[in-house]
Amino acid sequence: MTVRFFSAFAASLLLTSVAFAQSGDPAPVEPDVSRPAAPAAAPSAVDTSKDYRIGPEDLLEVWVLDQRDLSRTLQVRPDGKISLPYVNDVVAAGRTPAELTVILTEGLTGPLKTPVVSVMVREVRSARASVTGAVRMPNSYELRTGNTVLEMIAKAQGFTEWADEKDIVLIRAKDGQRIKINWYRVRDGKEPNHVLQAGDVLIVND
């Protein structure tokens, strides 16, 4: 009787162990796909039109293939020229990046067998726009790429106490178009925050 009891107990214990082992297998782990992809790198140069004409004080990125000593960031001098080894002074102002690339390539063809040159406008510093009227510092200001109405008013140190913030006029140099601006509505996103262009005039009335 005792032998049969222990035999039955052992068999029951064995079956329980097998069942536990089968039911205890870990569930397969799903791959984590919730993480967002890394953002793309930002471009290193200003996205200027192919027809953009370089101006004095613009910042240029000159790259020459396999030539670290020649690849550099250059600022166009007030006389409109840049300097580079082998080509000395070159007139950059008034030319497009593509035209300047051709000139530098021709100038380096002697010292280098087959120069590969690239010119990009890294920062536009030659353009200017005027802010006048009821602002604290009316003046002609350097116009950086993408400068808006709100940014230019901030450059002029904001409004005077007599300013009518609802009566601002933007005069486009390109075609003489007059755009009425309400500063409050622009600030609140209810009107467009216009990007200024070279030669534009922003008038704050009182």
Steps between C-alpha positions, in 0.01 A plus 500: 500500500777741597703413186199564272436836673856626450504378137181690425634810675827490301315462169273793585799716594675418170195590290460830690867589437469432124182708475662788687805491275283511186280784625797704628663563158559879460289675238691619191618860527368732229754743352467861620386703200365793698818704493494779237768513235784742553440840335684582180799730529434868429659653189819696567434782255224747427249379244548785253367512148735407217450858375608660828772758452772501765545828685764662723527342848318182393648188656609237246597135536771408248573129469778348287510121468792341692645844581455583867728802477282655231159409643381771736230746608555845353329834551468722197694819569340846474672538162309191380802270476622181666852361526608140448850351456611473135221729373562802728221762486184398318189713455211313661238775541249514218559140398293190568660210693509302174686780319750535783551122499603514132744786563665327797522173307676675211739675741594171669542301178869593480613402852259203511445254216124459516360717781146430616360815661170581669380839626200541733353806668513414868350826626354804323632818657494747212126568489349780709148620584383818669278540806373852549228701673393447862773255605773561754790461258395572140779392267607285207570152635695205372253248365571136578332221308145453626474818710133582558297813583498416872875437503577828324285700744689330782829602336373858509453460879121491480238773490499848649216603732329679209505204261178366352575127492193443283625737228821364351585505130748276320618644168654244267807627317448255215166633375394778738216292648363639827392241760296609802601327823336473841776406744260341750344272238842399367620426852194283564541310173186647342693679223816391315836598646651613170865426422681819400699533182798716409407867479160462671378781727293441814313810621342513846247782510393695807 
